[in-house]
Amino acid sequence: MKNEGPEAEIVISSRVRIARNLSHHPFPLLATNQQAKDVMEQLTNVSQSGRLAALGSFETITLSDLTELEKRVLVEKHLISPNLANESRCGAVILSDDESVSIMINEEDHLRIQCLYPGFQIQEAWTLASGIDDIFEEAADYAFDEKRGYLTTCPTNVGTGIRASVMMHLPALVLTNQINRILSAVTQVGLAVRGLYGEGSEALGNLFQVSNQITLGQSEDEIIDNLYGVARQIIEHEKAARSRLLQESKLRIEDRVKRSYGILCHAMIMDSKESAQRLSDVRLGTDLGILQDVTPQMLNELLVMTQPGFLQQAFNEKMSPEQRDYRRAELIRKQLRGETDHGGARI
């Protein structure tokens, strides 16, 4: 979230996740505690191999050693799934030091390799994820069928086992009432559109996650290329919509952006939905050159910092919803004013 990649004014991040299971082992939903423990030991041993270490420094975290709050923060940072946080029996996550690589063990599947890049770098994320997958496949016997491909717990992942996605900020398409038409066209070419936290989540703050739906019948490269091509078209539509807003409604956009900025700088209470929308307005203003003092990186960080789990960790206190709204407003005010003392927590 602190780094900036290509097309960063529109694409927040690119992610590739690969689902794999081990042959001759029950899938996690049917495994006993001992069987799940055996899988965890086998996969963590692979993670300590020299080949993976060559990619950087990695830390193995056992989920049972974490508090519920610590697990929630990992979910909010997109480093583990809600499913792994809720079902952490013999579960673990292997994180790279920069948190661009997250390898989940005993989630819905035995192994889920995730690579997360800033900006529009879906092909780079796939290259890294594929390389890590090769390391594990050399040391572990994957559940694989010649006809169906890689076998997974959920039938929708069978085949390549790949979920690739780009997180996009599309406020201009929303403001110009084009978003429904664009997203309808996206779903017709085999892609899905979800909110910030994936399936079942709301698209708060004009953030949309575009990902592949099809994992069977296409090659890995075809899946990545299709997503890349569609995402590129969405980027161009968003850019055109932003130009149109500046040409036809510049004063209204400036007013909207500066009102949201003023509220964020002075509000005493802020719920998560309002903060997401206000931050979206400010981000648009930054990208259009209306605001000069706010960086995209700061706004990216606030996406995480304003989530319930992070707030409680940052201020080291358990909070009611009302207390979180107060602390959220306080944190945003301090961040926008350059006062970085928010409990010593880090992104």
Salt bridges, closest charged atoms under 4 A:
GLU7 OE2 - ARG232 NH1 2.74
GLU7 OE1 - LYS239 NZ 3.03
GLU68 OE2 - LYS71 NZ 2.96
GLU76 OE2 - ARG72 NE 3.49
GLU99 OE2 - LYS77 NZ 3.31
GLU107 OE1 - ARG112 NE 3.11
GLU108 OE1 - ARG112 NH2 2.87
ASP109 OD2 - ARG112 NH2 2.86
ASP133 OD2 - ARG20 NH2 3.07
GLU138 OE1 - ARG51 NH1 2.65
ASP141 OD2 - HIS24 NE2 3.93
ASP145 OD2 - ARG148 NH1 3.63
GLU202 OE2 - LYS273 NZ 3.74
GLU236 OE2 - ARG232 NH1 3.72
GLU238 OE2 - ARG242 NE 2.73
GLU248 OE1 - ARG244 NE 3.42
ASP255 OD2 - ARG259 NE 2.76
GLU274 OE2 - ARG278 NE 3.24
ASP281 OD1 - ARG256 NE 2.97
ASP287 OD2 - ARG242 NH1 3.31
GLU317 OE2 - ARG327 NH2 2.76
ASP325 OD1 - ARG328 NH1 2.92
GLU330 OE1 - ARG327 NH1 2.72
GLU330 OE2 - LYS334 NZ 3.23
